Amino acid sequence: MADAQALLVSANEAAGLVFPALRPGTEIAGAVPAWLSAAHARCLRTLPGQREAADDEDRTVRGPVGDRSYEAHPTVRGDGTVAWWLVDDTDHRLARDALRMERERTAFLTRASNLLLSSLNLDPCMDVTAQMAAEHLADAALVIAPSRGSELPVVTCLRGGAPSLSRVAVDPGEVPGLGEALQGFPPVPSRWIDPAAAPAWLIPEGFGPVGSIVVTPLPGHGVPAGALVLLRAAGGEAFTQAEEVFARLFAARAGAAMSAARLYAEQAALTETLMRELLPPALRQVSGVEYAGGYRPSQDHERIGGDFYDVHPASVEGEASLVVLGDVCGKGLEAAVMTGKIRNTLHALLPMADDHQRILSLLNTSLLNTHNARFATMVLASAARDGNGVRLRLTSAGHPAPLILRSDGRVEEARTQGTLVGALPDITAGTVAMTLAPGESCVLYTDGITEARGGPMGGAMFGEDRLRRALSECAGMPAEAVVERVQMLASQWVGTGRHDDMAVVVISAPRTHHLSAVNGHTRGRFTA
């Protein structure tokens, strides 16, 4: 207890143990911490008329005494004496601080996870990891990915700065723990490094003297993700054991995101490589015959499906090129895999390209021997220049018959038909021979075009009659223009509705054999 002059009136035994300098009649300012004597002075400044109305809880103060902390609760008496009750709240404070820190760390880890998982691109993941580590875990951070060739990709970030990427040709073994961390498995612990022994490339430019460095592995899922290097400046606090553990928690999230991004990139590259083999080829003018093709998969977000086409130029000048257009049962990736098998098989059968029956029979046997029980329809066309026209041989195997567009706008059907491929032990197909005069075309198409449903009411099929009328309006047009016209009309008919894969190939005899660009490597410009 202390009076209005801040002189000690009395102190119980417990208070004497906390404040050994307390003596009755002496000023409390020299015997208690400054935060407590200042609080006593504030209580004395309360006007007499307000003392009774004032809430003593509003005057509660907290402060340290040695390595402990206390809450001090005042009771103001009518004569101006203030009784101070002190409660040791060290354990409560530690619990509150731990809870606050855990909340902050949880919020940080949640934010880090959201940022890291928002991209499946490795470079942004490395940037986010370095920047967040520099802002929340250290004064500077480096994220080091496994080597690409002879160089290590390194993202460096100073606190308050932006991450920057560099590639350094160094030996990871020079840095304790770095080589093991970059290998990924088995898991390795964090390693503290002597700052004096750290190589120059590990210290960011402009960072200044280093106080402490720790290397933490970035654990990945099945693939090495890299390493996180944390640096603190000289004169600051060194990394504690608890901070090292928290850094590993952050590193686990960052490593998972980086390994996921790396796996995604590898799978995307693999998919792109395989996709290039499955995509329909770009067609062009070959040996005086004009070719054009168009393809639209059943799903607009896909690039491949069950329809396919190829043009195989003749190996000998003057012989016929082989054109193939087919439709595999089904849609999507599984159908596309089967188209890849069929296309590869047909490519192997090119030495017998003149014998359509033989090709179809061998392909049929190949499909019957596969575990994938899918069948296909297709049409084969052998096309060769014949004077100013084009000589054709057409064979359909369960596929819609090709349509011949004459120069006067008439549309004829090539009378060829046969059984589909991959369903029956024996296959039959009829071959017809036709000739295209200059300006005439042969149109191969899949039933995805004629069976496309849409129109004003949304449920009518596009149909062969509508296709014939559309083609009759394309008389004399180049092959590419015919393809574009058919695709445009079919797409307008379907609108946003569902549809099957749609493919069309046009073989044309140019109006004249005079080309502004020839040799089979350019499309060429035809002059009337």
Disulfide bonds with the S-S distance in Angstrom:
none
